[in-house]
Every structure is written in C-alpha cells, then in structure tokens.
Amino acid sequence: MTRFLLIGLGNIGEDYVYTRHNIGFDVVDAFAQKHGGLFGVGRLAHICEMKWKGKKLTIIKPTTFMNLSGKAVKYWMEKESVPLEQLLVIVDDIALPLSRIRLRSSGSSAGHNGLRSIEETLLNDKYPRLRFGVGNNFPKGAQADFVLSRWTPEESPLVKRKVEKCVEVVENFITIGIERTMNEANKLEFTL
C-alpha cells in the first residue's frame, strides 16, 4: 500500500490557534475532519492515521514548535518508510498574497523557520510543499508579530474557502500526483 506523510506546520498551544503561522495545522485538521480521521498524541506530534483511496496516510502536526519541525518530520518519515516525494508539508507564506497558494515539488525554505528546520534535518530540500499565502501587510521589523496574529474578521471567509480548496489540493496530490495538481493549484486566485 502506498504511504503518504502529510505535515501541517504550526505551533501548539491556545496562544497560536487560528494564527497565520498555524495555517498548516488548520489545513490538515480540515482534511482529517472531512475524511473522518481523528488526531491523537504521538511521538513529537499529534498524529492521525487513516486509509483513503487505497493509500495509507499518516497526518502529523509537530508538537516540537515551528523552529524544530524537522525533528518530527524525520522521525515519522523513517517510522512510516515514506519516500521524500510522498511527503507534503503545508505551510504559511508571507511572500504570497492572501489570494494565492503555491504547490512545489522542491525549493528553498525562503526564510521560513519550519522549512529550514526540515531541510537541515533531512539534508534535502527536494520534498513537496504547499504554501498558503498569508500576505505581508506589516511594517518593517514586525514580521513575527504579523504571522503570530490571528486572522481578521474580514479575512476569515477567504481563509475558510482557501482551507477547503487546500484540502482538495492535498486530495489531488495523493490521487493524481504533484505535476497535474501543480498545474491546477498554482493558477488559482482567491477572492471574496
């Protein structure tokens, strides 16, 4: 049975719920909920295991905090024997506007601490990632405050639609592969 490891990046704890930086958690939560999966406590992560469309899915939300995400990713990747190309990391991205998402099969961390940790731990940047644009509407030097802030009431309906679409992108990644999914996902523009 083909195995996939889906990783939503974020920080654990009430202070981080519904923040821009936790959008990875929100997307994997929505995926698990749609398909009847439940998260439990596992080593270095909250974990949900399920079978879907003949595939074995391990879905994790690292409990290591964002800057040490690589530790959890490496552990579950090795434990479940999942090859790099069947990993999918879902992450916030300030370089993309709120209206966009971007799926890539590899690439740099672009300064994202969670992706940097994964690259340093795996010694590789050739793994798929789904970047969820959160915009960059913050003054110089206020990036950390911005990504750790909650979505505004005006942004919330758009974020909800994007999360639902990201769940479909994850489904397509699993069923039709990254190339075809990239062609569709990277053209999307989200508006209210």
C-alpha positions as CSV (number, residue, x, y, z in Angstrom):
1,M,0.0,0.0,0.0
2,T,1.4,3.4,-1.0
3,R,2.2,5.6,2.0
4,F,1.9,9.4,2.3
5,L,3.0,11.7,5.1
6,L,1.1,14.9,5.3
7,I,2.6,17.5,7.6
8,G,0.8,20.7,8.7
9,L,3.2,23.2,10.3
10,G,2.3,25.3,13.3
11,N,2.8,25.9,17.0
12,I,0.9,24.0,19.7
13,G,-1.0,25.9,22.4
14,E,-4.0,28.1,22.7
15,D,-2.0,31.3,22.0
16,Y,-1.4,30.1,18.4
17,V,-4.9,28.9,17.5
18,Y,-6.2,30.5,14.3
19,T,-3.0,32.5,13.7
20,R,-1.5,32.9,10.2
21,H,1.6,30.8,11.3
22,N,-0.7,27.8,12.2
23,I,-2.5,27.5,8.8
24,G,-0.7,24.2,8.2
25,F,-2.4,22.8,11.3
26,D,-5.8,24.2,10.1
27,V,-5.5,22.5,6.6
28,V,-4.6,19.1,8.0
29,D,-7.3,19.4,10.6
30,A,-9.8,20.1,7.8
31,F,-8.5,17.2,5.7
32,A,-8.8,14.8,8.6
33,Q,-12.2,16.0,9.6
34,K,-13.5,15.7,6.0
35,H,-12.4,12.1,5.9
36,G,-13.4,11.0,9.4
37,G,-9.9,11.0,10.9
38,L,-9.1,11.9,14.5
39,F,-5.8,13.1,15.9
40,G,-4.2,11.5,18.9
41,V,-1.0,12.2,20.7
42,G,2.1,10.6,19.2
43,R,5.8,10.9,19.4
44,L,6.8,14.5,18.6
45,A,3.5,15.2,17.0
46,H,-0.3,15.0,17.1
47,I,-1.0,12.2,14.7
48,C,-3.9,10.9,12.6
49,E,-3.6,7.6,10.6
50,M,-6.1,6.6,8.0
51,K,-6.6,4.7,4.8
52,W,-8.1,6.7,1.9
53,K,-8.5,5.7,-1.8
54,G,-6.2,2.7,-1.2
55,K,-3.4,4.7,0.3
56,K,-2.1,4.8,3.9
57,L,-2.0,8.3,5.2
58,T,-0.1,9.5,8.2
59,I,-1.0,13.1,9.1
60,I,1.1,15.0,11.6
61,K,1.0,18.3,13.4
62,P,4.5,18.5,15.0
63,T,4.5,19.4,18.7
64,T,8.1,20.5,18.6
65,F,7.2,24.1,17.8
66,M,7.8,25.5,14.3
67,N,11.6,26.0,14.6
68,L,12.2,22.3,15.3
69,S,9.6,20.8,12.9
70,G,12.3,18.8,11.2
71,K,12.7,16.5,14.2
72,A,9.1,15.3,14.0
73,V,9.2,15.1,10.2
74,K,12.3,12.9,10.1
75,Y,11.0,10.6,12.9
76,W,7.6,9.9,11.2
77,M,9.2,9.7,7.7
78,E,11.6,7.0,8.9
79,K,9.0,5.2,11.1
80,E,6.4,5.0,8.3
81,S,9.1,4.4,5.5
82,V,7.7,7.3,3.4
83,P,9.8,8.5,0.4
84,L,10.5,12.2,0.1
85,E,8.2,12.6,-2.9
86,Q,5.3,11.3,-0.9
87,L,5.7,13.9,1.8
88,L,3.6,17.0,1.7
89,V,4.4,20.0,4.0
90,I,1.7,22.6,4.4
91,V,3.0,26.0,5.5
92,D,2.2,29.7,5.7
93,D,4.0,32.0,3.3
94,I,4.3,35.8,3.6
95,A,5.8,36.1,0.1
96,L,2.5,35.1,-1.4
97,P,-0.7,37.3,-1.2
98,L,-3.7,36.0,0.7
99,S,-5.3,35.4,-2.7
100,R,-2.8,32.7,-3.7
101,I,-1.4,29.2,-2.9
102,R,1.6,27.6,-4.4
103,L,2.5,23.9,-4.7
104,R,6.1,23.0,-5.4
105,S,8.0,19.7,-5.6
106,S,11.1,21.2,-4.1
107,G,12.7,24.5,-3.3
108,S,14.3,26.7,-0.7
109,S,13.0,27.5,2.7
110,A,12.7,31.2,1.7
111,G,13.5,32.1,5.2
112,H,10.6,30.1,6.8
113,N,12.0,28.6,10.1
114,G,9.8,25.4,9.8
115,L,11.0,24.6,6.3
116,R,14.6,25.5,7.3
117,S,14.4,23.0,10.2
118,I,13.1,20.3,7.8
119,E,15.8,20.9,5.3
120,E,18.6,20.9,8.0
121,T,17.2,17.7,9.5
122,L,16.6,15.8,6.2
123,L,19.7,17.4,4.5
124,N,17.5,17.9,1.5
125,D,15.0,20.4,0.0
126,K,13.6,18.0,-2.6
127,Y,10.2,17.4,-0.9
128,P,6.8,18.7,-1.9
129,R,5.3,21.7,-0.1
130,L,2.0,23.6,-0.3
131,R,2.5,27.3,0.5
132,F,-0.6,29.1,1.8
133,G,-0.2,32.8,1.1
134,V,-0.9,34.9,4.2
135,G,0.2,38.3,2.7
136,N,2.8,40.7,4.1
137,N,0.7,43.5,5.4
138,F,3.0,44.5,8.2
139,P,5.5,47.3,8.9
140,K,9.3,46.6,8.6
141,G,10.5,44.5,11.5
142,A,7.0,43.3,12.6
143,Q,7.0,40.0,10.6
144,A,7.0,37.8,13.7
145,D,4.0,39.7,15.3
146,F,2.2,39.5,11.9
147,V,2.5,35.8,11.4
148,L,1.6,35.1,15.0
149,S,-1.5,37.3,14.8
150,R,-5.0,36.0,14.2
151,W,-6.9,36.3,11.0
152,T,-9.2,39.4,10.9
153,P,-13.0,39.1,10.6
154,E,-12.6,40.5,7.1
155,E,-10.1,37.8,6.1
156,S,-11.8,34.8,7.7
157,P,-14.3,34.0,4.9
158,L,-11.5,33.9,2.4
159,V,-9.3,31.9,4.6
160,K,-12.1,29.3,5.1
161,R,-12.5,29.0,1.3
162,K,-8.8,28.6,0.8
163,V,-8.5,25.9,3.5
164,E,-11.3,24.0,1.8
165,K,-9.5,24.3,-1.6
166,C,-6.2,23.2,0.0
167,V,-7.9,20.1,1.2
168,E,-8.8,19.4,-2.4
169,V,-5.2,20.1,-3.5
170,V,-4.0,17.6,-0.9
171,E,-6.5,15.0,-2.2
172,N,-5.3,15.6,-5.8
173,F,-1.6,15.4,-4.7
174,I,-2.4,11.9,-3.3
175,T,-4.6,10.7,-6.2
176,I,-3.3,12.3,-9.5
177,G,0.3,13.3,-8.5
178,I,2.1,16.5,-8.0
179,E,2.6,17.6,-11.6
180,R,-1.0,17.7,-12.6
181,T,-2.0,19.1,-9.2
182,M,0.6,21.9,-9.5
183,N,-0.8,22.9,-12.9
184,E,-4.2,23.4,-11.4
185,A,-3.4,24.8,-8.0
186,N,-0.8,27.4,-9.0
187,K,-3.3,29.1,-11.3
188,L,-5.9,29.6,-8.6
189,E,-6.8,33.2,-7.4
190,F,-9.0,33.5,-4.3
191,T,-11.3,36.5,-3.9
192,L,-14.5,37.1,-1.9
